[in-house]
């Protein structure tokens, strides 16, 4: 089981442990909250939803809510449900994502779609979205609902954009960033903003935290897309190069399409929706040999630097260390 | 194109036309609102979503909001968005339903899943759910959000219950009603309740309208399930007996499983997930010959009567006629 509790990572020659510092205890309380929110009377989905929460995940988004809330009038009870809400949104999109990717595993356990079918996964995800709705209906934070709703439909737009862009070998860096901002980064930005706004941090601080979250999120997704080329089946529950197989063009591929000596051949394979396994594997190798992964790593690091610049603008309180840890973690993760 | 505008139906020896009376003009305004709410910058989904709205549907749920609002301090602007919200929720669930049923047509036009794939349909439905979220965030009706959220997740629970009950030949009348209340009727009840609450109708009136909506909704779904046995491909965009094919046990089948002389044989076919076409057609015939459709019609009529009893409890204002028309329409529809 991989949760925030056993987080450790190497950065340079140091190994960081317990990077979430003082918010770890609060995150433990949220685990119970999450289990309560995903509960349902419908028996056959009860246990799979519970197990999906218990299987962990890094809880980076709730951690951002909690950390950001320290920059205002900090009160755990005031932000507790907001932190739950971003993890519920995240979990709902994972359940729907797994349908599309036909993923057998998530967080090391079988996905809902592989256990109970795609149809069940559709409504299980919807169920969690409705629970987010209910959470806000009973919270004190009606004023924050507008920004939450906006991010929710922008996430959907990002996911839809990804479908629109499938097999499109003309995709630019700008297109890619447009998509991953929506698909991934906006929820990180929202998490940081929610924590800060709810605790009435100054507007300048809210904006810096929002920017921090956005940049961390972009870096996070770039690394995620890189891992698709390098991680093995056991870690991600997907075959290497799943994106290429599905026609999803990500940053390393965009680079290869521009700079690889074999770019014309690569283009041909990628635009062919019925490429065979041999061609797919060739395409993966071309991207790997193109320098696209190093390039993507460099871009991700640039976004981490941007995130760290945003941190520099913040008041100097101990929790800054946690934010810095999270942003370093993003480019050093292996799963 | 089938919309509320060309509604006419035969009841006994009378043909009813323009059953929605004075609210027709308001419904026309809502058409524009709906188009605005489903708008998106993501090009390839923009037109399909628009067409789905333009293809119509009966707009029964918004009609209920508008009609119910007459029982309080009626103000169109005050309930306009609530009426939009219930149609958006309905449309989102249709998009997700079509994924599961693998339906080629909806409202006479190709479904989003058949045009753009299941993965697009998942996030297109999510997009509409998020828009409902946004609609409430910007409305004056925060107090109503709790009942909306509850109905939203209960709809999901109803849909999930349907999956749990697939191929279950032991299903009882009570199980069936539990499921269709959630899956269908609660949104009708919510629609009537929203209109009444927003216009500050007396609590007794709100309760009667809620009961009215619930009973109409139950009757509506029973008839829908009957039409699955009798309607042809052109009207529903599905083959006759799609439910039996998918393992969905509905009221006529529950009756046949108890009363048909061939009930043992029927049970065998229904419990067999890989029954062949010939067996499926036999099962459909057994249900049709069992008296199950007449029985289901009788039950639907009983719920319409219950709905009409709820209307009788309401103050005597002209709009009562519209509510009565809607409830009669439900058992007389042929599509």
Interface residues (C-beta under 8 A of the other chain):
Chain A: X40 X41 X42 X43 X44 X45 X93 X96 X99 X100 X116 X117 X118 X119 X120 X122 X123 X124 X125 X126 X127 X129 X130 X131 X132 X133 X134 X136 X137 X138 X142 X145 X146 X148 X149 X150 X152 X153 X155 X156 X157 X159 X160 X161 X163 X164
Chain B: X40 X41 X42 X43 X44 X45 X93 X96 X99 X100 X116 X117 X118 X119 X120 X122 X123 X124 X125 X126 X127 X129 X130 X131 X132 X133 X134 X136 X137 X138 X142 X145 X146 X148 X149 X150 X152 X153 X155 X156 X157 X159 X160 X161 X163 X164
